[in-house]
Amino acid sequence: MELKTLSRSGLCAVAMFLAVNLAVAPPAGAQMRVAPESAAQVKLSYAPLVREAAPAVVNVYGARVRERGGADPMEEFFERFFGGGFGGAPRERIERSLGSGVIVDVDGLVVTNHHVIEGMTEVRVALVDRREFDAQIVLSDPRTDLAVLRIAASEAFPALELGDSEALEVGDIVLAIGNPFGVGQTVTQGIVSALARTQVGVTDYQFFIQTDAAINPGNSGGALLGMDGRVVGVNTAIFSRSGGSHGVGFAIPAAMVRAVVDSARMGASSVRRPWLGATLQAVTPDIAESVGLDRPSGVLVANVQSGSPAERAGLRRGDVIRAVAGRAVDDPDAFGYRFALSGVEGSARFDILRGGDVESLDVELIPPPETPPRDALVIASRSPLDGATVFNISPAVADELQLQGAHEGVVVAQVDPRSIAARYGFQPGDIILEVNRTQIGTTRDLDRALRASRGLWEMRINRRGQLISTVLRG
């Protein structure tokens, strides 16, 4: 299906807003960027670009109905005497969310942020011409903070193409289009302030485009446009102490957006990602010196899992991965982003540093297997874990729950907030290794060990790499 193509006549001249014409030669393959040379060029406008792009940027409304009263004693009191009726019957509370989205297919496929529609049971999309449509959630991926919706209507919609975020340079002009604060569609202009921003703490795959285009609450899921009229990113977060724009906004690169949208187009309900089977860590200045690097870069292989693609490719503990598919990686976040974009077919070329020599390895791209099966079990025995859902640990479960280097024990996947397990402080991601000095290998082992105890549970737990030994009474 061919997407709507924007008119690009005169758009190259918009680059006149660059303040200085650099005297150095541009990188190979880079687009020509020029400074304004006349008063007529200074008067050029973004209006033609916005006019064609704006119809494909939509508002996204989410809603869910939640029952209130009964769970919290104070809430129940106020519901009963001030709003719940004489019988104290629980009232329904409607929670709403507001964000933006981008139509990326004429058939009505919309990309937005996961956090805009998270937990929502009803989603509507409003176009700039004020028409509104119901929408179904096709795929929602919390690890990238991206979601794909489909408008429930049979017509051709205006759509934007996804651009090449890899071609962006710091200083390029970009436009942000969205619905900040629910005031209606708004366009702001800025430049690319930085590329490959990591350590932002927004998603698992942290590799953001930073821009000073004004982005505010409600802009989430909106388009970050390049000067060719294509989407180079999806606006997702801001750095702010007040809740408003301080000129530090972050967008998910179009390369990652394309991977998620392609999964939705193929009918997948989740994004499939490749499995490496190795534990990685950042290269510190001391490590860099010890392996012969002139600066900290790349990622250090700390451990390789038996039978994994990493082991089969010949990756070893102590190797430093410098690049994936020809793209340099400077830290574990950058590696995670590049590797995730590789897909789950074929192989990916790793450039590594080993013993002072540069080598290349081809790593097979396969999704993490669910071996052993997770055998999900809700603990219902009278024990500290009553109300927790536990899984056997497999590469698929470890990837899903982000369990670094976890190969043994049973993991807590969910905890009912009203349960005994929640009151004891158990959290998703906790790995139960032992109960009363009995090693736990499967969910059934855990259930038997909990039931065998009579009011006293001596437990050994792995919580995010920290080993905790505790005695719980009940």
C-alpha positions in Angstrom: 0.0 0.0 0.0 1.6 3.3 -1.1 1.5 6.1 1.5 0.5 9.6 0.8 3.5 11.5 -0.6 4.1 15.1 0.5 4.9 17.9 -2.0 8.6 18.8 -1.5 8.8 21.8 -3.8 10.7 24.6 -2.2 11.3 22.6 1.0 15.0 22.5 0.5 15.0 26.3 0.8 13.5 26.1 4.3 17.0 25.1 5.4 17.8 28.8 5.2 17.1 29.0 8.9 20.5 27.5 9.7 22.5 30.3 11.2 25.9 29.6 9.8 27.1 28.0 6.6 29.8 25.5 7.8 33.2 25.9 6.1 34.0 22.2 6.5 32.8 19.6 3.9 29.6 17.8 4.9 29.8 14.0 5.6 29.6 11.7 2.7 26.0 11.2 1.6 24.7 14.1 3.6 22.0 16.4 2.2 23.1 19.9 1.1 22.3 22.4 3.9 22.6 26.1 3.0 22.2 29.4 4.9 19.8 32.2 3.6 21.3 34.4 1.0 18.5 36.9 0.4 15.6 38.7 2.1 13.2 36.7 0.1 14.6 33.5 1.5 14.3 34.8 5.0 10.6 35.3 4.4 10.1 31.6 3.6 7.5 29.8 5.7 6.8 26.3 7.0 3.2 26.7 6.1 3.2 24.5 3.0 4.8 21.6 4.9 2.4 21.9 7.9 -0.6 22.2 5.6 0.2 18.8 4.1 1.4 17.1 7.3 -1.2 18.3 9.8 -4.1 16.2 8.6 -2.2 13.0 9.4 -1.5 14.0 13.0 -4.4 13.1 15.3 -5.6 13.4 18.8 -5.9 10.1 20.8 -8.4 9.8 23.6 -8.4 6.8 26.0 -10.9 5.9 28.7 -11.6 3.1 31.1 -14.3 2.5 33.7 -13.0 1.6 37.2 -15.1 0.7 40.2 -14.4 2.6 43.3 -15.4 2.1 46.8 -14.8 -1.0 48.9 -11.0 -1.4 48.3 -9.9 1.6 50.4 -11.7 2.1 53.7 -11.5 5.9 53.5 -12.7 5.9 49.9 -15.5 3.6 50.9 -16.5 6.0 53.7 -16.7 9.0 51.5 -18.5 7.1 48.7 -21.1 5.8 51.2 -21.8 9.1 52.9 -21.0 11.7 50.3 -21.6 10.1 46.9 -22.3 6.5 46.9 -26.0 6.5 47.9 -27.7 5.2 51.0 -26.9 1.6 50.2 -23.2 2.4 49.9 -23.2 0.9 46.4 -19.8 1.4 44.6 -19.9 4.1 41.9 -18.1 3.9 38.6 -15.2 6.2 37.9 -14.1 7.0 34.4 -10.4 7.6 33.9 -9.2 9.3 30.8 -6.0 9.9 28.9 -5.1 12.4 26.2 -2.3 12.3 23.7 -1.4 12.6 20.0 -0.8 10.1 17.2 0.3 9.9 13.6 -1.4 8.1 10.8 1.2 6.0 9.0 -1.0 4.1 6.6 -3.8 5.2 4.4 -5.9 2.3 5.8 -5.9 4.0 9.2 -2.9 2.6 11.1 -2.0 5.1 13.8 1.2 5.1 15.9 1.2 6.7 19.4 2.8 6.2 22.8 2.1 3.1 24.9 1.6 5.3 28.0 -1.2 7.3 26.2 -3.4 4.2 25.9 -2.0 2.0 28.7 -4.9 0.3 30.5 -7.5 2.0 28.4 -10.5 -0.1 27.3 -11.9 2.5 24.9 -9.8 4.5 22.4 -11.0 7.2 20.0 -9.1 9.1 17.4 -10.0 12.7 16.4 -8.8 14.2 13.1 -7.9 17.8 12.5 -11.2 18.2 10.6 -13.0 17.3 13.9 -14.2 13.9 12.7 -13.9 11.3 15.4 -13.6 7.5 15.1 -13.3 4.5 17.4 -10.0 2.7 17.3 -8.7 -0.7 18.2 -5.4 -1.3 19.9 -3.4 -3.6 17.5 -0.2 -3.7 19.4 1.1 -2.0 22.5 4.7 -2.3 23.5 5.7 -0.8 26.9 9.4 -1.5 26.3 9.6 1.0 23.5 6.6 3.1 24.8 5.0 2.7 21.4 1.5 1.5 20.4 -0.3 0.9 17.1 -4.0 1.6 16.6 -6.3 1.0 13.8 -9.1 3.4 13.0 -12.5 1.6 12.8 -13.6 3.0 9.4 -13.3 2.0 5.8 -11.8 5.0 4.0 -8.5 6.3 2.8 -6.9 8.5 5.5 -4.1 11.1 5.1 -0.9 9.4 6.1 2.8 10.4 6.7 5.8 8.3 5.7 8.4 7.3 8.2 11.7 8.9 7.4 15.4 8.0 7.9 16.2 8.9 11.5 19.8 7.6 10.9 20.4 10.5 8.5 19.6 13.2 11.1 22.4 15.5 12.2 22.6 17.8 15.2 21.4 21.2 14.1 18.8 19.9 11.6 15.5 21.8 11.7 12.5 19.8 12.9 8.8 20.5 13.6 6.7 19.0 16.4 3.0 18.5 15.8 0.6 17.4 18.5 -2.1 18.4 21.0 -0.4 19.9 24.1 -2.6 20.4 27.1 -5.6 19.4 25.0 -5.8 22.9 23.5 -5.9 21.6 19.9 -3.4 20.8 17.2 -0.2 22.9 17.6 3.0 23.2 15.7 6.4 24.1 17.2 9.7 24.5 15.5 13.3 23.7 16.8 16.4 21.9 15.9 17.9 18.5 16.7 19.8 19.2 19.9 21.4 15.8 20.3 21.3 12.3 18.9 21.4 8.8 20.5 20.5 10.1 24.0 20.7 7.3 26.5 20.2 7.2 30.3 16.9 9.1 30.0 14.9 6.5 31.9 11.8 6.5 29.8 11.9 3.1 27.9 13.9 -0.1 27.9 15.4 0.9 24.5 16.9 4.3 25.3 18.2 5.9 22.2 16.4 9.2 21.8 16.4 12.2 19.5 16.7 15.3 21.6 15.0 18.5 20.4 14.4 22.0 21.6 11.0 22.2 19.8 8.5 23.0 22.5 6.9 19.7 23.6 4.3 19.6 26.4 1.9 17.2 28.1 -0.5 16.0 25.3 2.3 16.1 22.7 3.1 12.4 23.5 2.7 10.3 20.4 2.8 13.2 18.0 5.0 13.6 15.0 8.6 15.0 14.9 8.9 16.0 11.2 12.0 16.5 9.2 12.2 19.1 6.4 11.4 16.5 3.8 7.9 16.1 5.4 8.6 12.6 6.7 8.3 11.5 10.4 11.8 11.2 11.9 10.5 10.5 15.4 7.6 10.2 17.7 7.6 12.7 20.6 7.5 10.8 23.9 8.9 12.7 26.9 10.3 16.0 28.2 12.8 17.0 30.9 10.9 19.4 33.1 10.8 20.4 36.8 7.6 22.4 36.3 5.6 20.1 33.9 6.0 22.5 31.0 8.5 22.7 28.2 12.1 23.7 29.1 13.5 23.1 25.6 14.6 19.5 26.3 12.3 17.1 24.6 12.8 13.5 23.5 11.5 11.5 20.5 11.7 7.8 19.6 13.6 7.5 16.3 11.7 6.5 13.2 13.9 3.4 12.9 12.4 2.0 16.1 8.9 3.2 15.2 9.2 1.4 11.8 10.1 -1.9 13.6 7.0 -1.7 15.8 4.7 -0.7 13.0 6.0 -3.5 10.8 5.2 -6.0 13.5 1.6 -4.7 13.7 1.3 -4.8 9.9 2.3 -8.5 10.0 -0.5 -9.2 12.4 1.7 -9.7 15.5 0.2 -8.8 18.9 3.7 -8.2 20.3 7.1 -7.1 19.0 9.6 -10.0 18.4 13.1 -9.2 19.3 16.4 -11.1 18.9 18.0 -13.1 21.8 21.7 -12.7 22.4 22.2 -14.8 25.6 24.9 -12.7 27.1 25.2 -10.3 30.1 26.7 -7.0 29.1 28.1 -4.1 31.1 29.4 -0.6 30.4 33.0 0.0 29.6 34.5 2.2 32.4 37.7 4.2 32.0 39.6 1.5 33.9 38.2 -1.2 31.7 39.0 0.8 28.6 42.6 1.2 29.7 43.0 -2.5 30.5 41.7 -3.6 27.0 43.7 -1.0 25.1 41.0 1.5 24.2 41.8 5.2 24.1 38.4 6.1 25.6 35.4 4.2 27.1 33.3 2.9 24.3 31.5 -0.3 23.4 30.1 -2.9 25.8 31.9 -5.5 27.8 30.7 -9.1 27.6 30.5 -10.2 31.3 28.9 -13.6 30.8 27.8 -15.9 28.0 24.9 -18.3 28.4 25.4 -21.9 27.4 23.5 -22.8 24.2 22.8 -19.1 23.3 23.4 -17.4 19.9 26.2 -15.5 21.6 28.0 -18.8 22.5 27.3 -20.3 19.1 28.8 -17.2 17.4 32.0 -17.5 19.5 31.4 -14.5 21.7 33.5 -14.8 24.9 33.6 -13.2 28.3 35.9 -10.2 28.2 35.1 -9.3 24.5 34.2 -5.7 23.9 31.4 -5.2 21.3 32.2 -2.1 19.3 29.6 -2.1 16.6 26.4 -3.9 15.4 25.8 -4.1 11.7 28.3 -1.4 11.1 26.8 1.0 13.7 29.0 2.0 16.6 27.7 1.3 20.1 29.0 3.2 23.1 27.0 1.8 26.0 24.6 -1.0 26.8 21.6 1.1 25.9 23.0 1.9 22.4 23.7 -1.8 22.0 20.2 -2.8 23.0 18.7 -0.4 20.5 20.9 -1.5 17.6 20.5 -5.2 18.3 16.7 -4.8 18.6 16.5 -3.2 15.2 18.3 -6.3 13.7 15.1 -8.3 13.7 14.7 -12.1 14.2 15.9 -13.4 10.8 19.3 -14.0 9.4 22.4 -12.8 11.3 24.0 -9.6 12.6 27.6 -8.7 12.2 29.4 -7.8 15.5 32.7 -6.0 15.5 34.5 -6.9 18.6 37.8 -6.1 20.4 39.5 -9.3 21.7 43.0 -9.2 23.2 43.9 -6.0 21.4 42.7 -7.4 18.0 39.6 -6.3 16.1 37.5 -9.3 14.9 34.0 -9.8 13.4 31.4 -12.4 14.4 28.1 -13.2 12.8 25.4 -13.7 15.5 22.2 -15.6 14.6 19.0 -13.6 15.0 16.3 -15.7 16.7 13.7 -14.8 19.3 14.3 -16.0 22.9 12.9 -19.5 23.4 10.4 -20.3 26.1 12.2 -23.4 27.4 11.2 -24.5 30.0 7.5 -23.4 29.6 6.6 -20.7 32.1 3.9 -22.8 33.7 2.2 -19.7 35.2 0.8 -20.4 38.7 -1.1 -18.1 41.1 -0.1 -18.9 44.6 -3.2 -19.6 46.7 -1.7 -21.3 49.7 -1.6 -19.7 53.1 1.9 -18.2 52.7 3.7 -14.9 52.2 3.4 -15.3 48.5 -0.4 -15.7 48.5 -1.8 -13.7 45.6 1.5 -13.6 43.5 1.7 -15.0 40.0 5.0 -16.9 39.4 6.7 -18.2 36.2 9.5 -20.6 35.5 12.5 -18.8 34.1 13.3 -19.2 30.4 15.1 -16.9 28.0 11.7 -15.6 26.8 10.6 -14.8 30.4 14.0 -13.3 31.3 13.7 -11.0 28.2 10.1 -10.1 28.9 10.7 -9.2 32.6 14.2 -7.8 32.0 16.0 -10.3 34.3 19.7 -9.8 33.8 21.7 -13.0 34.0 18.8 -15.0 35.7 18.9 -18.7 34.9 17.6 -20.4 38.1 14.7 -20.1 40.5 11.1 -19.0 39.9 10.2 -15.4 39.2 7.4 -13.3 40.6 5.6 -12.0 37.4 2.6 -10.1 39.0 1.4 -9.2 42.5 -2.2 -8.5 43.3 -2.1 -5.1 45.1 -4.7 -6.4 47.6 -2.9 -9.6 48.3 -0.8 -11.0 51.2 2.2 -11.1 48.9 1.8 -7.3 48.4 1.7 -6.7 52.1 4.9 -8.7 52.6 6.5 -6.5 50.0 7.0 -8.9 47.1 7.6 -7.2 43.7 7.5 -8.3 40.0 10.9 -9.5 39.1 11.7 -11.0 42.5 13.3 -14.4 42.0 12.7 -17.1 44.6 15.8 -19.3 44.9 15.1 -21.2 48.1 12.3 -21.9 50.7 13.3 -23.5 54.0 16.6 -24.5 52.4 14.9 -26.3 49.6 16.2 -25.2 46.2 13.4 -23.9 43.9 13.5 -25.0 40.3 9.9 -24.8 39.1 6.7 -23.1 40.0 5.4 -26.5 41.3 8.5 -26.8 43.5 7.7 -23.4 45.0 4.0 -24.3 45.6 5.0 -27.5 47.4 7.6 -25.9 49.5 5.2 -23.1 50.6 2.5 -25.6 51.5 4.9 -27.8 53.5 5.7 -25.0 55.9 3.8 -24.4 59.1 3.9 -20.7 59.7 7.6 -20.1 59.2 9.3 -19.5 55.8 13.0 -19.1 55.5 13.6 -17.7 52.0 16.4 -16.7 49.7 15.5 -14.1 47.0 17.3 -12.4 44.2 16.0 -8.9 43.8 17.6 -7.1 40.8 20.9 -8.8 41.4 20.9 -8.4 45.2 20.6 -11.6 47.2 18.3 -11.3 50.2 17.9 -13.9 53.0 14.8 -13.4 55.2 12.6 -15.3 57.6 8.8 -14.6 57.2 6.1 -15.6 59.7 2.5 -16.0 59.1 
